[in-house]
């Protein structure tokens, strides 16, 4: 440590310069630079900075000097964006309270009284050099961390742009495939044999599932980029929820699951209907995925204090206590598995959370393994959200 540490000694006394340099040499410090005055010391610093050379790790500064005294010099150094980080030990024959106060107020790191003794000088210099090296190392690590964070943010933005572009480009063709499958099924229903009908049904179901995945990825890219905006208008949530239940009932019927509803009239609430539709579809879709056949999914809408609450409760496989905190994370994976092999990106509840938070709402989960799950979303009841 001593051999690589550079020390600048500034003193108008040649004798003091020689004594200090010899003491430091005997303590293992060999990279010593001396200056016979404050201006000369500043010129040495400027020269090193201009040539991108190593700056001193420590400055030993006499106080009583002509033209510019040590305290004035320290004040000048501490206003420089580079030199202000160099610790300064003041050295003087004066040790009155005012001198000490002025020295530390100017920014000195320590004070040594002349004549200087080797043990005192060594102890003070060793301590400050060690602290300086540790501070420099920490600063370098912080700068490297900032650089890596900037790079990570750049890569994250590239990833989001790629996801958004890929999902956008895939959504059109997949919607067309699903639409063509529906059209063929309607037009050729009586002309297809059982195998052909089954294959057409598989094309429709697969394209529908892929389109759902692509839409999740597109929403995720929008959320991650911070570009998700809400178009809020007054809506009757009772009608909105009733409509989403009707749309999800065919999927429920395939597993003989009954969706019951207890929907209070909570009045007109200002929400982004398309986003709330997403929330409801995700909650209902998850309830159906994780419920066995011949069970019930209950949907409730009610007022609770100053909030509007929407609860979706199933009688499905449930979630372990350890998995509940993970539930609304990105690419969530939990031990519980869909009951009929349904696919998922693991992004649905992350999207739900983002939409609910954007509405200044909240959510809660109650679940027990093997006994079902209840998710409640709360939105502000005010119409001017």
SEROSE-682498 format. One record per residue (C-alpha): x, y, z; residue in one letter. Coordinates in pm, 1 decimal. Layout:
+----------+----------+----------+------+
:        x :        y :        z : type :
+----------+----------+----------+------+
:        X :        Y :        Z :    a :
...
+----------+----------+----------+------+
END
This chain:
+----------+----------+----------+------+
:        x :        y :        z : type :
+----------+----------+----------+------+
:      0.0 :      0.0 :      0.0 :    x :
:    273.6 :    248.8 :    100.4 :    x :
:    481.7 :    213.1 :   -214.2 :    x :
:    196.9 :    296.2 :   -454.2 :    x :
:     46.8 :    578.3 :   -247.0 :    x :
:    144.2 :    924.8 :   -367.9 :    x :
:    186.6 :   1206.5 :   -114.7 :    x :
:    226.1 :   1578.2 :   -187.6 :    x :
:    405.6 :   1786.3 :     78.1 :    x :
:    352.4 :   2163.5 :     61.7 :    x :
:    573.7 :   2376.6 :    291.5 :    x :
:    772.3 :   2697.9 :    238.4 :    x :
:   1050.1 :   2564.0 :    464.1 :    x :
:   1301.8 :   2347.9 :    279.2 :    x :
:   1409.7 :   2200.9 :    611.7 :    x :
:   1053.7 :   2094.2 :    693.1 :    x :
:   1014.2 :   1945.3 :    345.5 :    x :
:   1330.6 :   1738.6 :    389.3 :    x :
:   1234.1 :   1620.4 :    739.4 :    x :
:    883.1 :   1518.6 :    638.4 :    x :
:   1006.8 :   1341.1 :    326.1 :    x :
:   1270.7 :   1146.0 :    521.8 :    x :
:   1019.1 :   1039.7 :    785.5 :    x :
:    773.5 :    923.6 :    520.8 :    x :
:   1047.4 :    738.2 :    332.9 :    x :
:   1141.7 :    557.3 :    653.0 :    x :
:    773.7 :    461.5 :    695.0 :    x :
:    769.6 :    299.8 :    349.5 :    x :
:    626.2 :    587.0 :    147.0 :    x :
:    852.3 :    641.0 :   -153.5 :    x :
:    625.6 :    824.0 :   -400.5 :    x :
:    671.0 :   1172.0 :   -253.0 :    x :
:    629.9 :   1504.7 :   -434.0 :    x :
:    724.5 :   1836.4 :   -267.6 :    x :
:    625.5 :   2196.7 :   -332.0 :    x :
:    777.2 :   2510.0 :   -167.3 :    x :
:    444.9 :   2692.3 :   -151.2 :    x :
:     68.9 :   2670.6 :   -202.1 :    x :
:     71.8 :   2804.0 :   -558.1 :    x :
:    345.3 :   2559.7 :   -655.5 :    x :
:    145.7 :   2275.4 :   -501.0 :    x :
:   -166.1 :   2369.9 :   -698.8 :    x :
:     44.4 :   2387.5 :  -1017.2 :    x :
:    166.1 :   2031.8 :   -951.2 :    x :
:   -195.2 :   1915.3 :   -915.3 :    x :
:   -300.0 :   2097.6 :  -1233.3 :    x :
:     -8.8 :   1948.7 :  -1424.8 :    x :
:    -95.6 :   1596.3 :  -1309.9 :    x :
:   -463.5 :   1641.0 :  -1399.7 :    x :
:   -388.9 :   1790.3 :  -1742.0 :    x :
:   -160.0 :   1498.7 :  -1827.8 :    x :
:   -400.7 :   1246.7 :  -1671.6 :    x :
:   -134.1 :   1138.3 :  -1425.3 :    x :
:   -197.7 :    994.7 :  -1080.2 :    x :
:   -309.0 :   1260.2 :   -832.8 :    x :
:   -185.2 :   1251.5 :   -472.6 :    x :
:   -365.9 :   1024.4 :   -228.5 :    x :
:   -281.2 :   1269.0 :     49.7 :    x :
:   -155.3 :   1625.1 :     90.7 :    x :
:     51.5 :   1744.8 :    388.3 :    x :
:      3.0 :   2122.2 :    405.5 :    x :
:    182.3 :   2380.2 :    619.0 :    x :
:    -42.8 :   2661.0 :    740.1 :    x :
:    192.3 :   2958.2 :    770.4 :    x :
:    317.2 :   3031.6 :    415.6 :    x :
:    362.0 :   3353.9 :    213.7 :    x :
:    134.0 :   3460.2 :    -76.6 :    x :
:   -129.9 :   3196.2 :     10.7 :    x :
:   -147.4 :   3030.4 :    350.9 :    x :
:   -243.9 :   2667.6 :    400.8 :    x :
:   -601.4 :   2735.4 :    508.4 :    x :
:   -667.3 :   2947.5 :    198.9 :    x :
:   -511.4 :   2675.5 :    -15.9 :    x :
:   -734.8 :   2405.6 :    135.4 :    x :
:  -1041.9 :   2623.9 :     78.5 :    x :
:   -939.6 :   2659.4 :   -285.0 :    x :
:   -883.8 :   2283.5 :   -327.4 :    x :
:  -1219.6 :   2197.7 :   -174.3 :    x :
:  -1400.6 :   2399.9 :   -441.6 :    x :
:  -1239.3 :   2194.5 :   -719.9 :    x :
:  -1450.8 :   1896.8 :   -839.8 :    x :
:  -1145.7 :   1666.5 :   -855.6 :    x :
:   -912.0 :   1795.4 :   -585.4 :    x :
:  -1187.0 :   1818.9 :   -322.1 :    x :
:  -1164.4 :   1442.1 :   -272.2 :    x :
:   -795.1 :   1452.7 :   -177.0 :    x :
:   -756.7 :   1447.8 :    204.6 :    x :
:   -535.4 :   1716.9 :    356.5 :    x :
:   -341.0 :   1702.0 :    684.2 :    x :
:   -254.1 :   2049.7 :    813.0 :    x :
:     86.2 :   2093.2 :    979.6 :    x :
:    170.0 :   2399.5 :   1188.1 :    x :
:    352.3 :   2537.0 :   1490.8 :    x :
:     25.2 :   2708.9 :   1580.1 :    x :
:   -225.1 :   2499.2 :   1771.7 :    x :
:   -457.7 :   2758.7 :   1919.4 :    x :
:   -832.0 :   2694.7 :   1910.7 :    x :
:   -895.1 :   2945.8 :   1630.8 :    x :
:   -629.8 :   2791.4 :   1403.4 :    x :
:   -765.7 :   2442.1 :   1460.0 :    x :
:  -1121.5 :   2561.6 :   1397.8 :    x :
:  -1022.8 :   2741.4 :   1076.7 :    x :
:   -831.0 :   2437.0 :    951.0 :    x :
:  -1113.5 :   2189.6 :   1000.6 :    x :
:  -1375.4 :   2436.1 :    876.0 :    x :
:  -1174.8 :   2477.1 :    555.3 :    x :
:  -1191.1 :   2101.4 :    500.1 :    x :
:   -875.5 :   1956.7 :    656.1 :    x :
:   -893.0 :   1587.4 :    745.1 :    x :
:   -643.5 :   1609.6 :   1034.5 :    x :
:   -395.4 :   1838.5 :   1211.1 :    x :
:    -39.2 :   1770.4 :   1326.9 :    x :
:    166.5 :   2001.9 :   1543.7 :    x :
:    525.5 :   2088.5 :   1456.5 :    x :
:    785.0 :   1964.0 :   1531.2 :    x :
:    651.6 :   1642.9 :   1380.9 :    x :
:    729.6 :   1309.2 :   1547.0 :    x :
:    759.3 :    995.6 :   1337.8 :    x :
:    505.0 :    781.9 :   1534.3 :    x :
:    240.0 :   1053.0 :   1515.3 :    x :
:    299.2 :   1124.4 :   1145.4 :    x :
:    303.9 :    755.4 :   1054.2 :    x :
:    -15.7 :    680.2 :   1245.3 :    x :
:   -206.9 :    973.7 :   1096.2 :    x :
:    -82.9 :    917.6 :    739.4 :    x :
:   -142.5 :    539.6 :    751.6 :    x :
:   -497.9 :    587.7 :    875.8 :    x :
:   -596.0 :    850.4 :    618.8 :    x :
:   -426.7 :    667.8 :    328.5 :    x :
:   -613.0 :    349.3 :    422.1 :    x :
:   -942.7 :    537.0 :    440.1 :    x :
:   -870.7 :    710.7 :    107.5 :    x :
:   -794.9 :    382.0 :    -67.7 :    x :
:  -1110.6 :    222.8 :     70.4 :    x :
:  -1314.8 :    527.6 :    -33.5 :    x :
:  -1164.7 :    520.7 :   -383.7 :    x :
:  -1237.8 :    149.2 :   -414.5 :    x :
:  -1595.8 :    200.5 :   -304.9 :    x :
:  -1635.8 :    491.4 :   -549.7 :    x :
:  -1501.2 :    275.7 :   -832.4 :    x :
:  -1741.9 :     -1.9 :   -740.7 :    x :
:  -2030.8 :    245.2 :   -731.4 :    x :
:  -1933.2 :    384.3 :  -1071.8 :    x :
:  -1908.0 :     32.4 :  -1212.8 :    x :
:  -2247.1 :    -51.6 :  -1064.2 :    x :
:  -2396.1 :    262.6 :  -1220.7 :    x :
:  -2242.3 :    168.0 :  -1555.7 :    x :
:  -2379.9 :   -185.1 :  -1531.9 :    x :
:  -2722.6 :    -53.1 :  -1430.4 :    x :
:  -2724.7 :    182.5 :  -1728.5 :    x :
:  -2629.5 :   -105.9 :  -1956.0 :    x :
:  -2892.4 :   -327.5 :  -1797.0 :    x :
:  -3154.6 :    -58.8 :  -1852.6 :    x :
:  -3047.9 :    -29.1 :  -2216.9 :    x :
:  -3073.7 :   -406.2 :  -2262.8 :    x :
:  -3409.7 :   -407.3 :  -2086.2 :    x :
:  -3538.9 :   -141.4 :  -2324.2 :    x :
:  -3409.2 :   -340.5 :  -2622.1 :    x :
:  -3582.0 :   -650.2 :  -2483.6 :    x :
:  -3908.3 :   -460.0 :  -2437.1 :    x :
:  -3891.2 :   -319.5 :  -2790.2 :    x :
:  -3821.6 :   -667.5 :  -2927.1 :    x :
:  -4108.3 :   -820.7 :  -2727.9 :    x :
:  -4343.8 :   -544.9 :  -2832.8 :    x :
:  -4247.0 :   -569.3 :  -3199.9 :    x :
:  -4256.4 :   -949.5 :  -3208.7 :    x :
:  -4589.7 :   -965.8 :  -3026.1 :    x :
:  -4739.7 :   -696.3 :  -3246.3 :    x :
:  -4624.3 :   -870.8 :  -3564.7 :    x :
:  -4756.7 :  -1208.6 :  -3445.6 :    x :
:  -5091.1 :  -1084.2 :  -3320.1 :    x :
:  -5233.5 :  -1007.4 :  -3665.8 :    x :
:  -5159.9 :  -1347.2 :  -3827.0 :    x :
:  -5277.9 :  -1537.2 :  -3518.1 :    x :
:  -5602.8 :  -1340.3 :  -3507.2 :    x :
:  -5651.7 :  -1422.0 :  -3876.0 :    x :
:  -5590.4 :  -1793.6 :  -3818.3 :    x :
:  -5840.9 :  -1796.2 :  -3533.7 :    x :
:  -6092.7 :  -1601.9 :  -3741.6 :    x :
:  -6053.9 :  -1831.3 :  -4043.7 :    x :
:  -6096.3 :  -2136.0 :  -3817.6 :    x :
:  -6419.7 :  -1990.5 :  -3677.8 :    x :
:  -6544.3 :  -1905.8 :  -4027.4 :    x :
:  -6467.5 :  -2253.2 :  -4163.5 :    x :
:  -6632.4 :  -2417.5 :  -3864.1 :    x :
:  -6949.7 :  -2214.5 :  -3922.1 :    x :
:  -6961.9 :  -2261.8 :  -4299.1 :    x :
:  -6854.1 :  -2626.3 :  -4319.9 :    x :
:  -7009.7 :  -2755.7 :  -3998.6 :    x :
:  -7226.9 :  -3015.7 :  -4170.8 :    x :
:  -6973.2 :  -3106.3 :  -4441.3 :    x :
:  -6683.8 :  -3211.2 :  -4217.5 :    x :
:  -6635.4 :  -3555.1 :  -4072.9 :    x :
:  -6551.2 :  -3600.5 :  -3707.7 :    x :
:  -6172.0 :  -3603.2 :  -3759.9 :    x :
:  -6182.4 :  -3286.1 :  -3969.7 :    x :
:  -6403.8 :  -3111.4 :  -3715.1 :    x :
:  -6164.6 :  -3213.4 :  -3438.5 :    x :
:  -5860.9 :  -3081.7 :  -3628.9 :    x :
:  -6036.7 :  -2752.6 :  -3705.1 :    x :
:  -6132.6 :  -2723.2 :  -3338.7 :    x :
:  -5767.3 :  -2781.9 :  -3240.8 :    x :
:  -5653.3 :  -2511.1 :  -3485.1 :    x :
:  -5902.3 :  -2268.4 :  -3331.3 :    x :
:  -5812.2 :  -2351.7 :  -2970.6 :    x :
:  -5438.1 :  -2345.5 :  -3035.6 :    x :
:  -5448.6 :  -2013.0 :  -3220.9 :    x :
:  -5670.3 :  -1868.4 :  -2947.0 :    x :
:  -5422.7 :  -1980.8 :  -2680.2 :    x :
:  -5125.5 :  -1844.4 :  -2873.8 :    x :
:  -5304.4 :  -1513.6 :  -2928.1 :    x :
:  -5363.5 :  -1486.7 :  -2553.0 :    x :
:  -4993.1 :  -1547.1 :  -2488.7 :    x :
:  -4893.8 :  -1287.6 :  -2747.5 :    x :
:  -5133.6 :  -1032.5 :  -2598.3 :    x :
:  -4982.4 :  -1095.2 :  -2253.9 :    x :
:  -4632.7 :  -1037.7 :  -2392.1 :    x :
:  -4744.1 :   -719.2 :  -2565.5 :    x :
:  -4903.7 :   -588.6 :  -2246.5 :    x :
:  -4592.5 :   -681.4 :  -2050.0 :    x :
:  -4371.2 :   -487.9 :  -2294.0 :    x :
:  -4597.7 :   -182.5 :  -2262.1 :    x :
:  -4596.9 :   -201.1 :  -1880.8 :    x :
:  -4219.4 :   -250.1 :  -1859.0 :    x :
:  -4152.3 :     44.2 :  -2089.2 :    x :
:  -4366.9 :    267.7 :  -1870.0 :    x :
:  -4597.1 :    349.6 :  -2161.8 :    x :
:  -4919.3 :    207.3 :  -2018.9 :    x :
:  -5181.2 :    480.3 :  -2009.7 :    x :
:  -5544.2 :    468.6 :  -1897.9 :    x :
:  -5844.9 :    599.5 :  -2091.9 :    x :
:  -6092.5 :    635.2 :  -1806.9 :    x :
:  -6461.9 :    697.5 :  -1846.9 :    x :
:  -6766.3 :    638.6 :  -1629.8 :    x :
:  -6888.6 :    278.8 :  -1649.2 :    x :
:  -7142.6 :     59.7 :  -1476.6 :    x :
:  -6918.6 :   -210.7 :  -1329.0 :    x :
:  -7217.2 :   -436.5 :  -1270.0 :    x :
:  -7276.1 :   -455.1 :  -1646.1 :    x :
:  -6903.9 :   -475.0 :  -1727.0 :    x :
:  -6854.0 :   -775.0 :  -1496.3 :    x :
:  -7173.8 :   -944.7 :  -1610.7 :    x :
:  -7053.9 :   -920.5 :  -1971.9 :    x :
:  -6711.3 :  -1073.2 :  -1891.3 :    x :
:  -6874.6 :  -1360.0 :  -1703.5 :    x :
:  -7095.2 :  -1431.6 :  -2006.5 :    x :
:  -6788.6 :  -1436.2 :  -2232.8 :    x :
:  -6602.4 :  -1677.3 :  -2001.3 :    x :
:  -6896.4 :  -1913.7 :  -1944.5 :    x :
:  -6829.2 :  -2130.6 :  -2255.3 :    x :
:  -6480.7 :  -2209.1 :  -2117.0 :    x :
:  -6636.3 :  -2286.3 :  -1779.2 :    x :
:  -6893.8 :  -2514.8 :  -1940.3 :    x :
:  -6617.7 :  -2734.6 :  -2085.7 :    x :
:  -6522.0 :  -2825.7 :  -1727.4 :    x :
:  -6881.3 :  -2818.1 :  -1602.3 :    x :
:  -6792.8 :  -2524.2 :  -1376.5 :    x :
:  -7073.0 :  -2291.0 :  -1271.0 :    x :
:  -6996.1 :  -1919.0 :  -1243.7 :    x :
:  -7228.3 :  -1756.5 :   -990.8 :    x :
:  -7256.0 :  -1383.3 :   -943.8 :    x :
:  -7343.1 :  -1149.6 :   -659.8 :    x :
:  -7318.8 :   -810.0 :   -822.2 :    x :
:  -7435.7 :   -508.8 :   -626.3 :    x :
:  -7524.1 :   -183.9 :   -800.5 :    x :
:  -7223.6 :     30.4 :   -706.0 :    x :
:  -7308.4 :    312.3 :   -945.9 :    x :
:  -7092.9 :    464.6 :  -1216.9 :    x :
:  -6716.6 :    435.0 :  -1163.5 :    x :
:  -6442.0 :    598.4 :  -1370.2 :    x :
:  -6218.4 :    322.3 :  -1509.1 :    x :
:  -6042.9 :    216.3 :  -1825.9 :    x :
:  -6296.3 :    -44.3 :  -1936.9 :    x :
:  -6059.2 :   -232.8 :  -2168.7 :    x :
:  -5804.3 :   -267.5 :  -1889.3 :    x :
:  -6066.8 :   -374.2 :  -1636.0 :    x :
:  -6186.2 :   -632.1 :  -1891.5 :    x :
:  -5829.2 :   -767.2 :  -1889.0 :    x :
:  -5829.8 :   -784.7 :  -1509.7 :    x :
:  -6159.0 :   -974.1 :  -1505.6 :    x :
:  -6057.4 :  -1211.4 :  -1786.5 :    x :
:  -5731.1 :  -1292.6 :  -1608.0 :    x :
:  -5899.5 :  -1352.9 :  -1273.3 :    x :
:  -6176.9 :  -1562.4 :  -1425.0 :    x :
:  -5936.0 :  -1743.3 :  -1655.2 :    x :
:  -5709.3 :  -1838.7 :  -1365.2 :    x :
:  -6004.6 :  -1949.3 :  -1153.4 :    x :
:  -6119.1 :  -2180.4 :  -1434.1 :    x :
:  -5768.9 :  -2311.7 :  -1507.1 :    x :
:  -5702.6 :  -2409.8 :  -1149.3 :    x :
:  -6048.2 :  -2549.8 :  -1072.3 :    x :
:  -6146.0 :  -2913.9 :  -1120.9 :    x :
:  -6463.6 :  -3013.5 :  -1300.6 :    x :
:  -6803.7 :  -2981.0 :  -1133.9 :    x :
:  -6704.6 :  -2691.8 :   -908.0 :    x :
:  -6815.5 :  -2332.0 :   -863.1 :    x :
:  -6650.2 :  -1994.2 :   -925.0 :    x :
:  -6814.7 :  -1707.9 :   -738.8 :    x :
:  -6783.8 :  -1344.9 :   -852.4 :    x :
:  -6888.1 :  -1063.5 :   -617.7 :    x :
:  -6911.0 :   -687.1 :   -664.9 :    x :
:  -6975.5 :   -469.0 :   -361.9 :    x :
:  -6885.3 :   -146.9 :   -184.5 :    x :
:  -6640.7 :   -155.2 :    103.9 :    x :
:  -6585.8 :    179.3 :    267.7 :    x :
:  -6451.1 :    417.8 :      4.7 :    x :
:  -6364.6 :    132.9 :   -230.5 :    x :
:  -6535.4 :    -80.3 :   -488.9 :    x :
:  -6440.4 :   -446.1 :   -434.9 :    x :
:  -6439.6 :   -724.1 :   -694.5 :    x :
:  -6385.0 :  -1076.4 :   -561.1 :    x :
:  -6330.2 :  -1392.1 :   -765.3 :    x :
:  -6332.7 :  -1711.1 :   -553.9 :    x :
:  -6286.4 :  -2066.9 :   -679.3 :    x :
:  -6289.9 :  -2417.8 :   -529.2 :    x :
:  -5970.0 :  -2517.3 :   -704.3 :    x :
:  -5628.6 :  -2654.9 :   -614.0 :    x :
:  -5532.9 :  -2352.0 :   -402.7 :    x :
:  -5192.9 :  -2193.2 :   -348.3 :    x :
:  -4939.5 :  -2264.9 :    -76.2 :    x :
:  -4859.7 :  -1993.0 :    174.0 :    x :
:  -4503.0 :  -1971.3 :     39.4 :    x :
:  -4625.0 :  -1914.5 :   -317.2 :    x :
:  -4874.4 :  -1635.9 :   -243.7 :    x :
:  -4606.7 :  -1357.2 :   -236.7 :    x :
:  -4483.3 :  -1475.5 :   -579.4 :    x :
:  -4829.1 :  -1473.4 :   -732.4 :    x :
:  -4823.4 :  -1126.7 :   -888.9 :    x :
:  -4458.9 :  -1135.2 :   -999.5 :    x :
:  -4321.8 :  -1145.7 :  -1352.3 :    x :
:  -4324.4 :  -1490.9 :  -1513.0 :    x :
:  -4476.6 :  -1631.8 :  -1195.6 :    x :
:  -4436.3 :  -2004.8 :  -1142.1 :    x :
:  -4600.7 :  -2179.7 :   -845.9 :    x :
:  -4638.8 :  -2539.5 :   -736.0 :    x :
:  -5010.4 :  -2544.0 :   -817.9 :    x :
:  -5083.6 :  -2669.6 :  -1170.2 :    x :
:  -5386.4 :  -2614.7 :  -1399.1 :    x :
:  -5633.1 :  -2900.4 :  -1371.1 :    x :
:  -5669.1 :  -2964.3 :  -1746.5 :    x :
:  -5320.4 :  -2890.4 :  -1884.1 :    x :
:  -5396.2 :  -2524.9 :  -1969.5 :    x :
:  -5101.5 :  -2308.4 :  -2075.3 :    x :
:  -4991.1 :  -1977.5 :  -1926.0 :    x :
:  -4712.7 :  -1718.9 :  -1964.1 :    x :
:  -4709.6 :  -1651.4 :  -1590.2 :    x :
:  -4768.4 :  -1284.5 :  -1675.2 :    x :
:  -5143.9 :  -1260.6 :  -1623.1 :    x :
:  -5146.1 :  -1160.7 :  -1257.8 :    x :
:  -4847.1 :   -931.2 :  -1307.9 :    x :
:  -5057.3 :   -749.0 :  -1567.4 :    x :
:  -5353.3 :   -746.5 :  -1325.3 :    x :
:  -5137.3 :   -590.4 :  -1054.4 :    x :
:  -5005.0 :   -323.1 :  -1291.6 :    x :
:  -5353.5 :   -228.5 :  -1412.9 :    x :
:  -5496.3 :   -218.6 :  -1059.5 :    x :
:  -5206.9 :     -3.8 :   -934.3 :    x :
:  -5250.6 :    230.2 :  -1233.0 :    x :
:  -5610.3 :    279.7 :  -1112.3 :    x :
:  -5475.8 :    360.9 :   -762.0 :    x :
:  -5627.4 :     35.1 :   -641.3 :    x :
:  -5509.1 :   -262.3 :   -439.3 :    x :
:  -5551.7 :   -638.2 :   -428.0 :    x :
:  -5540.8 :   -920.5 :   -175.2 :    x :
:  -5523.4 :  -1301.0 :   -189.5 :    x :
:  -5670.4 :  -1565.6 :     37.5 :    x :
:  -5583.6 :  -1924.9 :    -42.9 :    x :
:  -5516.5 :  -2261.9 :    106.8 :    x :
:  -5370.1 :  -2561.6 :    -67.4 :    x :
:  -5650.0 :  -2789.8 :   -184.4 :    x :
:  -5929.2 :  -2554.4 :    -77.0 :    x :
:  -5939.5 :  -2287.7 :   -347.1 :    x :
:  -5833.0 :  -1926.3 :   -392.9 :    x :
:  -6005.5 :  -1591.0 :   -343.4 :    x :
:  -5860.8 :  -1278.4 :   -504.7 :    x :
:  -6006.1 :   -936.9 :   -425.5 :    x :
:  -5939.7 :   -624.2 :   -627.0 :    x :
:  -6028.7 :   -287.1 :   -476.2 :    x :
:  -6072.1 :     31.0 :   -678.8 :    x :
:  -6142.1 :    383.1 :   -551.7 :    x :
:  -6516.0 :    449.8 :   -552.0 :    x :
:  -6476.5 :    814.1 :   -658.7 :    x :
:  -6585.4 :    886.5 :  -1012.2 :    x :
:  -6298.8 :   1134.7 :  -1068.7 :    x :
:  -6006.2 :    893.6 :  -1027.2 :    x :
+----------+----------+----------+------+
END
